[in-house]
């Protein structure tokens, strides 16, 4: 019984996000203008309605004409689906290497929510897709915990 209790505690602790994994020890933050420009290049031009957050997470809206305030809707979605919880779908991600723009797009468990990661954010090495994805997920977590909008793109 004693060993079972220890095993359960270890399993529960392993499901928690690792605070050190979201620290920016070997990474360089992008400026706001670099984040905006990189994100613009990462998004397919057919998607013109999107909201970008401070750490590079953006939400694309296919039906923006039916949403009175896409900024408020994006903040609501970010608060609900942005934070990462280990062992849940919120920890899931997929990495796509960008060929027209240096970097990666990291998708999440929420349809239309992505995070842009630039190679400029890595000082010492060119990361593989997994490392870029984990870093992008940590950026999404930061945006989910403190959603600050830095750009709104609307159809003209």
JOUR-V724555 format. One record per pair of residues at least 24 apart in sequence whose ideal C-beta (glycine too) atoms are under 8 Angstrom apart, sorted by sequence separation. I is the first residue (numbers start at 1). J is the second residue. If there is no record, write none. Layout:
i=I j=J
i=I j=J
//
This chain:
i=115 j=139
i=53 j=78
i=57 j=82
i=104 j=129
i=115 j=140
i=30 j=56
i=82 j=108
i=106 j=132
i=81 j=108
i=106 j=133
i=113 j=140
i=81 j=109
i=82 j=110
i=104 j=132
i=115 j=143
i=53 j=82
i=81 j=110
i=103 j=132
i=104 j=133
i=108 j=137
i=80 j=110
i=106 j=136
i=82 j=113
i=106 j=137
i=81 j=113
i=97 j=129
i=104 j=136
i=108 j=140
i=77 j=110
i=106 j=139
i=95 j=129
i=106 j=140
i=78 j=113
i=95 j=130
i=77 j=113
i=95 j=132
i=95 j=133
i=94 j=133
i=93 j=133
i=93 j=134
i=95 j=136
i=93 j=136
i=93 j=137
i=91 j=137
i=93 j=140
i=62 j=112
i=59 j=110
i=61 j=112
i=60 j=112
i=59 j=112
i=84 j=137
i=59 j=113
i=60 j=114
i=84 j=138
i=58 j=113
i=59 j=114
i=42 j=98
i=57 j=113
i=58 j=114
i=84 j=140
i=41 j=98
i=57 j=114
i=58 j=115
i=84 j=141
i=57 j=115
i=58 j=116
i=82 j=140
i=83 j=141
i=41 j=100
i=42 j=101
i=56 j=115
i=82 j=141
i=41 j=101
i=55 j=115
i=56 j=116
i=84 j=144
i=42 j=103
i=56 j=117
i=82 j=143
i=83 j=144
i=82 j=144
i=83 j=145
i=38 j=101
i=42 j=105
i=81 j=144
i=82 j=145
i=38 j=103
i=78 j=143
i=79 j=144
i=82 j=147
i=78 j=144
i=17 j=84
i=17 j=85
i=79 j=147
i=17 j=86
i=78 j=147
i=16 j=86
i=15 j=86
i=14 j=86
i=15 j=87
i=42 j=114
i=75 j=147
i=74 j=147
i=17 j=91
i=42 j=116
i=75 j=149
i=74 j=149
i=39 j=116
i=38 j=116
i=71 j=149
i=38 j=118
i=56 j=136
i=35 j=116
i=71 j=152
i=57 j=139
i=70 j=152
i=56 j=139
i=57 j=140
i=34 j=118
i=55 j=139
i=70 j=154
i=55 j=140
i=34 j=120
i=57 j=143
i=55 j=142
i=56 j=143
i=57 j=144
i=30 j=118
i=54 j=142
i=55 j=143
i=54 j=143
i=30 j=120
i=53 j=143
i=64 j=154
i=30 j=121
i=64 j=155
i=28 j=120
i=29 j=121
i=54 j=146
i=28 j=121
i=27 j=121
i=28 j=122
i=53 j=147
i=54 j=148
i=27 j=122
i=28 j=123
i=53 j=148
i=54 j=149
i=26 j=122
i=27 j=123
i=53 j=149
i=54 j=150
i=26 j=123
i=52 j=149
i=53 j=150
i=26 j=124
i=51 j=149
i=52 j=150
i=52 j=151
i=51 j=151
i=52 j=152
i=51 j=152
i=52 j=153
i=50 j=152
i=51 j=153
i=50 j=153
i=49 j=153
i=48 j=153
i=49 j=154
i=48 j=154
i=49 j=155
i=48 j=155
i=27 j=135
i=48 j=156
i=39 j=151
i=21 j=134
i=40 j=153
i=36 j=150
i=35 j=150
i=36 j=151
i=22 j=138
i=21 j=138
i=32 j=150
i=22 j=141
i=22 j=142
i=17 j=141
//
